[in-house]
Amino acid sequence: MGDKLFSLFPELTATASKILGYSIWDLCVKDSNKQLNDTRYTQPALYVVNALSYRQRSKETGTPANYLVGHSLGEYNALEAAGAISFEDGLKLVKKRGELMSAAPKGAMAAVIGLTQTAIQEILQTNGLTAIDIANLNSPTQTILSGLKEDIIRAAAFFETDGVRYAPLNTSGAFHSRYMEAAKTEFEAYLQEFTFSALSIPVIANVDASPYQAERIAANLAAQITQPVQWVNSIQYLLAQGEADFEELGVGQVLTKLLADIKKHPLPSTHTAPASPAPAVQQQVIPTSAPAVQQQATPTSAPAVQQQATPTPASTMQQQAAVRGDREQELIALQQKINEWNNSYPIGSKVKVASHEGPVATKTKAMMLFGHRAAIYLEGYNGYFELNSVQPV
């Protein structure tokens, strides 16, 4: 990743390599030592590529963002882009963060797709899974769980229902959970060595989904290690400001897809964001075999948000209500299609897809993916297929 960026910013690339003690280009482009999936290396890699992506955007457009938000690690890029920290200090913080989180007790993470946060919490409580924490509230239909490996594995059976996907993630720890408490404590002490400047652009914090205050930067960055990423509330806060164009910077379009799902589930106008976590300028996904999410449950990054506040007229609200009504009917039809498939074709059924010559077996039931797609997973693939593209043999 970032292969076209390093040559555009040779001085920053050299600075990053000097701070890290290894070639950031080799890590991101070649990964010669197969280290990129280790959070000690993932985090600095994402931070550097995010920072260079933001600089490239600034050179090309010359238009500043009105707001910045980043997912987990991306929050560091948001703060760096807003002038709160220097590129060098941000990289030092991210390097330390990765080292401390890597040393935490071994844990695991999993994505739950197709259930609300409330439903997930009820399942965890009802079945005695209280040692599992919610790590990321990514969208109204995608939540990431974090905990000890044996608990994450055991929880799978309680989420195996129609229309729900439980996908273990390829991560090395229980990030954004109570199991990171020791890392948080040590990171708090490390943060005292750094000075933070006033923000030139508002940054929405992962911890409480509200604009950062300069005096709270160190406290928020420490809390973010153990607190959930309040991504839904962060985006809803920005949407509530009025008309907005969102730009995702970095590798991939994971946050753009989450944005689409969040927009389909608007919050009431009386909503105020609760206290919890937020990020920066772009979004990257580390290499992962977790099928359902195309995402990181590790510290990642996020989009630069260009925001313009304009009031929403009554006519627009009426149109939105009509769209929601159409959307409800669409979801009913999709769920009916999913139910018909699952009633007719059990897991392991042979199917044909246009991109594969021979028949392949289904790996899961059909499901509602990202709240708006009828999809299914097939053996031998780390991604989903639209149900319309799959034909039973």
C-alpha positions, 0 to 999 in steps of 0.5 A: 500500500502507498506505493505511489506516495513514497516517491512523492514525499521522499523527505517524510518517507526518510524521516519515518524510516529513521524514527521507526528503524526500518524501511517504511517503503519496504514494509508497506510495498513489499512486506519482505519480513511478513510483518505488516499484520503485526500491530507493532508494524500495522499501526505505523504503516497506516499512520504514514500512508494516511499522512502522505495521502492527506498531503497528496489531497491537499496538493491536488485540491488546495481545499481544506476540510471543514472537519476531520474524523478518523477511525481508531488509529486514523484519529492520530492522522486527523489530529496531525492534519489539524496541526495538533501534533507534528508528523514526527510526534504522531509517528512516535506515539503510534509506534509506542501505541502499537508496541504496548498493544502488542504486549497486552494479553492475547485476545481476539475480535469478531464482527457481528453483522445484521444486529443492532447494538442493543440486540448484541448487548442482550445476547451477551448478557443473557448468555453470560458473555460478560467478559466480552466488550464492544470495541467498534460501533461501525454502523447500525448493522456492524459491531465489533466485539473484543475479548479473550480468544476462548470467549470470542470463539464460544460466543459464535454459537449465540449469534448464529441466527438467520440474517446474522453474520459472526466473523472472527477477525484476523487480529492479534489482540483484544483492541478497544477493550478492558484487556488493554488497560495495562497498555493504556496506563503505560501510554498515559505516562508516555503521552506526558512527554508530548506537547499538543497545539490548538487544532486548526480544524475541528476533529471529532473524537472516537471516545465521545463523538464530539469535537476535540478540546485541545486540553483533552487530547492526551486524555482522549488518546489514552482512553481510546485504547480501552474504549469503543470507537463511536463511529456511528455517533461520530458520523451522525454528529457530522450529518446533523451539522447539515449538507456534507461531502465526505472524502475517505483518504488512504487505502480502501473504501471501508469507511465510505461503505459504513457511511452509506449504511449510517445514512440509511439509519438516521437518528432522531433530531433530539439525539446527542452523542454519548461519551465514547471514542473517534479519528482522522484523515483516511482509512486503511485496512490491514491484510485480513482473512475476515470475510464479512467486514473487509475491515480492521478491527485493529487500529485503523484510519479514516476519512477527511470530512469536508463539511458545509452546514446548511439547514434541512428544509421541511420538504427535504425531510418529507422526501427523506421520510418517503425514502425511508418508507421505500427502504423499509419495503426494499428490506422486507423484499430482501429478507424474504429472498434471504429466507426463501434461499435458506429454506431451500438451500442448506449450507454446503449447497453447490452453486455456480458463479460467473467468476468461477468455472466449476461449482463451489459450496456455500460456506454460510447461510444467505444474510443481510450484509451491511444492512442493504445487501442479500449476500452469501459466502462461498468456500475458498473465498474471503469475500461475499457474493451478491445472492443474485449472482449465485445460481444453485447447481 
